[in-house]
Amino acid sequence: MSEWCLSWNPTLSTAFPSSGCFPGVPIIRSPEFDSQCLLLFNSLTSTTTMRLSKRQLSLPLSLCISTLSPRFRFHHFPAKFPTRRESLHTTTGTSQLCFNSSMEEQKPSALSDNVLQSHTVGSRDGCDVPHKWSSPGGGNKIDISKQIFCNRSLNMRNIIAVGFDMDYTLAQYKSETFESLAYDGTVRKLVYDLGYPNELLEWTFDWNYMVRGLVLDKKRGNILKMDRHKYVKVAYHGFRELSKDAKVDIYGSSLVRDSFDEPDYALIDTLFSLAEAYLFAQLVDFKDYNPEKIPKDVDYARMYKDVRAAVDLCHRDGTLKQMVAKEPNRYINEDTTIVPLMKMIRDSGRSTFLVTNSLWDYTNIVMNFLCGGRTVHGPHTCNFDWLQYFDVVITGSAKPGFFHEESRANLFEVEPHSGMLIDTDNGTPMAQVGDPSPKILLKSKDKGCRVFQGGNVGHLHSLLSIESSSQVLYVGDHIYGDILRSKKVLGWRTMLVVPELEKEVELLWELRNMRKELILMRNERDSVEDKIHYLNWSLKCDDDINENDKQEMLSALKELESKRDQVRLSHQQAQRDSHQKFHKVWGQLMKTGYQSSRFAHQVERFACLYTSQVSNLRLYSPDKYYRPSEDFMSHEFHILPL
């Protein structure tokens, strides 16, 4: 489907202006056609506002464009995208109507090319700066650290609404300052509110130590990194590494495998959780080395519960957000590509929405900083200009519960200036008792972007007129709160933002030769072990071997066993060195040994796309068809050329 917008302006002169609807394209006047179009237009615009039928309106558009009077103007929007312009609005001197026309099978003409080209470089607010993907030099090979990686085919032409999380998605926080702020606030709550020893106040935070994808064993005080099959590969008790035998005794010797899920385990799936994971490890060591300073009834699980309670206290009393609001540039990375990205998406005819767990006051501060460099106390104070880049903003969404349509959370509309909450009936403001049409309700109908608090995904679908969940692409950073539930429960298309990926793929490229050497060393190790097995079985099963041959085989076996030990140690050390290039403790984010990590497995299962920054979307056409690379099973690797 291709959308065209018909405008009628009775005030225009009958003389054809040189700069018509499509500059440089000659248009032949036809009074008869004028009158026919006017009759059609009047019949369709008998009311001020109307919902258009979903039936296609058949008109010979090629004829319309080539014979149209300047009183009528067709505006083109890219194919396949129902836009937000679903209703007709009458303004002084100009009426506008939108309708759909099937154009997919028509061959592109010079006219349509010109129209599309002029539309591409434009933008919603009149900015003439071209989008990155269509600018001079655009379309070239994208740096590997900025690429978008695909797990499941996604044709963007089928997407009519693109949604975003805010924290750690649009707003990338600086770990060295923001996580330290969260850590310090949590420690103070533990000491002053929950009665922990004052010496905790002297502790410091290493924001590089923890990584996403770890699992905390609350009962045992252990921090684990697992592979995709939930086998524990790296384990620490506090900051003390567990031996291989200890790992097997604890996690590999039972008849029934552990699920490694709540309530006994905590999953570190978001960057917000790194500080609390580090503090938990510190408390485990503190309890082990200073048992007299922690009450006997406070075990590891209780300490983790206290850490979570302290974190929640920091969020409830506004400790963190007050500091961020004062100096957003100290805690949030500036990103001048957010606004061009939003313009590009909206210019492509799609709706945009924001769904965040943060409340309106904080959301407004962060988005002002991202979209205009505005701060509460700066020279350019906060306003609401950023709302022009969204159709719907939902704050206080309480994800992941938001993604359950049966959730009974009330949907309130937010009045941006005062922050007042207005009760709604599925998004429609409700009149108050004794005042059937208050001014605030009339005002809310006229504004572009609408701001809400609470609700559920059913409300969002209704507000955006979403008919199929597969028409929505949602971009977030939390594998559980943003991606897993929206994908598993709703079937939304999903994109996960993984900032750590930027460094990881760069290192993978730098270490590609080392990785090849590791493969060769592993193959050599297998070859030596196979020869040892052969000689052992020959000596055991072949009774016809003479004494001389037997001695030669024993000597060869001894040499192979020595070589095996050397190769094994060299291989293990090389593998350890390779992983420490990525992280000194936990190794590569997406790998555990030769297997995908648990985190990588979740990314592969639930994220249709993943990338290092949300702004990487700007490097690709909004109409792109994302296709995954071919999957290979083990039996295919040595057969098919790679």
Order of alpha helices (4+ residues) and beta strands (2+ residues): beta-alpha-alpha-beta-beta-beta-alpha-beta-beta-beta-alpha-beta-beta-beta-beta-alpha-beta-alpha-alpha-alpha-alpha-alpha-beta-alpha-beta-beta-beta-beta-alpha-beta-alpha-beta-beta-alpha-alpha-alpha-beta-beta-alpha-beta-beta-alpha
